[in-house]
Amino acid sequence: TAMLNDLEQCVELTVESLFDDLEEAPPAVSSLSAAHEAIELGYATIRALPWIFGIIALLVIVSLLTT
């Protein structure tokens, strides 16, 4: 009977009521946004690699021409 009462109380819960006591976002949401930011940073770094290698190649060519 106690188990059935607990189950009925769980059915009535909403997501908002679970986090009413928290002042900030639940950890899963925070870590999800942090993971999204890390992935975006990784994509930006990968997109920048050709430019970085190009600048390094240019610096090597200029240093070889000036010596």
Secondary structure, DSSP 8 states (H G I E B T S, - for coil): -HHHHHHHHHHH--HHHHTTT-SS--HHHHHHHHHHHHHHHHHHHHHHHHHHHHHHHHHHHHHHHH-
